[in-house]
Amino acid sequence: MSYIDTSVVVASLDPLDPRRELALGVLEKLRDKRVSELVLAELASIVSRRRTVLHKTLRRIGVRDELAVPVVLLYVLKRFGLQYRRIDGRGNICPLGDFYLPLALAIELSSKVRLKILDLLHLAYIAALKEQGEEIHELVTVDDGFKREEEAIKRELKIQIKTIGNPL
């Protein structure tokens, strides 16, 4: 089972991205693909900032403005066969207290894997999904930042990093 990083979805949808065909190919070839609410939130932010590009098309098919983002997210999930899994649970960070599980896991991982916060949060979501029984064995990304920490990620999460394409 694969966890799909936001970067892969964005690359597949951007006609100007040189990795587009590679990203599309991977998304169409892989079978069991999971995304987290972080992926959906990042995509929502991107769609919202580029809303004017979609506005004409969405209006033509009768989608009200307030539904534009959820409609695009649903389209992306269906188009690529991505399965969203909600995270349940809390984690305790002593002496700070109770946190939403992915945030607690991100804080815990931060001393073991040196990444920017969004990348660290993706790893935390993978860890949380695994705790909930999802058999995730790889992170698929176009972001080469994960490669720098690949050994630590393998050690901590027992997953492979699959980086597709290289920016030209």
C-alpha positions as CSV (number, residue, x, y, z in Angstrom):
1,M,0.0,0.0,0.0
2,S,1.3,3.4,-0.9
3,Y,0.9,6.8,0.8
4,I,0.7,9.5,-1.9
5,D,2.3,12.8,-1.1
6,T,0.6,16.0,-2.2
7,S,3.4,16.8,-4.6
8,V,2.6,13.8,-6.8
9,V,-1.1,14.9,-7.2
10,V,-0.1,18.5,-7.9
11,A,2.5,17.4,-10.5
12,S,-0.1,15.2,-12.2
13,L,-2.5,18.0,-12.5
14,D,-0.1,20.8,-13.7
15,P,0.3,20.8,-17.4
16,L,3.5,22.8,-17.0
17,D,5.2,20.4,-14.6
18,P,7.9,18.5,-16.4
19,R,7.1,15.5,-14.1
20,R,3.4,15.4,-15.0
21,E,3.5,12.3,-17.2
22,L,5.6,10.4,-14.7
23,A,3.2,11.4,-11.9
24,L,0.2,10.5,-13.9
25,G,1.7,7.1,-14.8
26,V,2.5,6.3,-11.2
27,L,-1.0,7.4,-10.0
28,E,-2.7,5.3,-12.7
29,K,-0.5,2.2,-12.2
30,L,-0.5,1.9,-8.4
31,R,-3.5,0.1,-6.9
32,D,-3.7,0.6,-3.1
33,K,-3.2,4.4,-2.6
34,R,-3.9,6.3,0.6
35,V,-4.0,10.0,1.3
36,S,-4.4,11.8,4.6
37,E,-6.4,14.9,5.6
38,L,-3.1,16.8,5.3
39,V,-3.0,16.0,1.5
40,L,-6.6,17.1,1.2
41,A,-5.9,20.3,3.1
42,E,-2.9,21.1,1.0
43,L,-4.8,20.4,-2.2
44,A,-7.7,22.6,-0.9
45,S,-5.3,25.5,-0.4
46,I,-3.8,25.1,-3.9
47,V,-7.3,24.9,-5.5
48,S,-8.4,27.9,-3.6
49,R,-5.5,30.0,-4.7
50,R,-6.1,28.9,-8.3
51,R,-9.8,29.2,-8.2
52,T,-10.1,31.6,-11.1
53,V,-8.7,29.0,-13.4
54,L,-11.4,26.6,-12.4
55,H,-14.2,29.1,-12.0
56,K,-15.5,29.0,-15.6
57,T,-15.5,25.2,-15.8
58,L,-17.2,24.7,-12.5
59,R,-19.8,27.4,-13.2
60,R,-20.5,25.8,-16.6
61,I,-21.3,22.5,-14.9
62,G,-23.4,24.2,-12.3
63,V,-21.2,24.0,-9.2
64,R,-21.8,26.8,-6.7
65,D,-18.7,28.7,-5.6
66,E,-18.8,27.4,-2.0
67,L,-18.7,23.8,-3.3
68,A,-15.9,24.3,-5.7
69,V,-13.1,23.1,-3.4
70,P,-14.9,20.0,-2.2
71,V,-16.0,19.1,-5.7
72,V,-12.4,19.3,-7.0
73,L,-11.1,17.2,-4.0
74,L,-13.7,14.6,-4.7
75,Y,-12.8,14.6,-8.4
76,V,-9.1,14.1,-7.6
77,L,-9.9,11.2,-5.2
78,K,-12.1,9.5,-7.8
79,R,-9.9,10.3,-10.8
80,F,-6.8,8.6,-9.2
81,G,-8.5,6.0,-7.0
82,L,-7.1,7.6,-3.9
83,Q,-8.5,6.5,-0.6
84,Y,-8.7,9.0,2.3
85,R,-8.4,7.6,5.8
86,R,-9.4,9.6,8.8
87,I,-7.0,9.6,11.8
88,D,-8.5,8.9,15.2
89,G,-6.7,9.3,18.4
90,R,-4.6,11.4,20.7
91,G,-1.0,11.2,21.8
92,N,0.6,12.4,24.9
93,I,3.8,14.4,24.8
94,C,5.2,14.5,28.3
95,P,5.3,17.2,29.9
96,L,3.2,19.1,27.3
97,G,0.1,16.9,27.5
98,D,-2.5,15.6,25.1
99,F,-2.2,16.3,21.3
100,Y,-4.0,15.2,18.1
101,L,-2.2,12.0,17.2
102,P,-0.4,13.2,14.0
103,L,0.9,16.3,15.8
104,A,2.1,14.2,18.7
105,L,3.8,11.8,16.3
106,A,5.4,14.7,14.4
107,I,6.9,16.1,17.6
108,E,8.2,12.6,18.4
109,L,9.7,12.1,15.0
110,S,11.3,15.6,14.8
111,S,14.3,14.5,16.9
112,K,14.9,11.4,14.6
113,V,14.1,12.7,11.1
114,R,15.2,16.2,10.1
115,L,12.6,17.5,7.7
116,K,10.5,20.6,7.1
117,I,7.2,20.6,9.0
118,L,4.9,19.6,6.1
119,D,7.2,16.7,5.2
120,L,7.4,15.7,8.8
121,L,3.6,15.8,9.1
122,H,3.2,13.5,6.1
123,L,5.5,11.0,7.9
124,A,3.4,11.4,11.1
125,Y,0.3,10.7,9.2
126,I,1.9,7.6,7.7
127,A,2.8,6.5,11.3
128,A,-0.7,7.2,12.5
129,L,-2.3,5.3,9.6
130,K,0.0,2.3,10.3
131,E,-1.0,2.4,14.0
132,Q,-4.6,2.2,12.7
133,G,-3.8,-1.0,10.8
134,E,-3.1,0.4,7.3
135,E,-0.2,-1.6,5.7
136,I,1.7,1.3,4.1
137,H,5.0,0.2,2.7
138,E,6.0,3.3,0.7
139,L,5.8,7.0,0.4
140,V,5.4,8.2,-3.2
141,T,6.6,11.7,-3.8
142,V,8.2,14.1,-6.3
143,D,9.9,15.9,-3.4
144,D,13.5,14.9,-3.2
145,G,13.8,16.2,0.4
146,F,12.7,12.8,1.7
147,K,15.6,11.1,0.1
148,R,18.1,13.0,2.3
149,E,16.5,11.4,5.3
150,E,15.7,8.1,3.7
151,E,17.7,5.9,6.1
152,A,16.1,7.5,9.2
153,I,12.7,7.2,7.6
154,K,13.2,3.5,6.9
155,R,14.5,2.9,10.4
156,E,11.6,4.8,12.1
157,L,8.6,4.0,9.9
158,K,9.7,0.8,8.0
159,I,8.7,2.3,4.7
160,Q,10.5,2.9,1.3
161,I,10.7,6.3,-0.3
162,K,9.7,6.3,-4.0
163,T,10.8,9.6,-5.6
164,I,9.5,10.0,-9.1
165,G,11.1,12.3,-11.7
166,N,13.5,15.1,-11.2
167,P,12.7,18.8,-11.8
168,L,14.4,19.9,-15.1
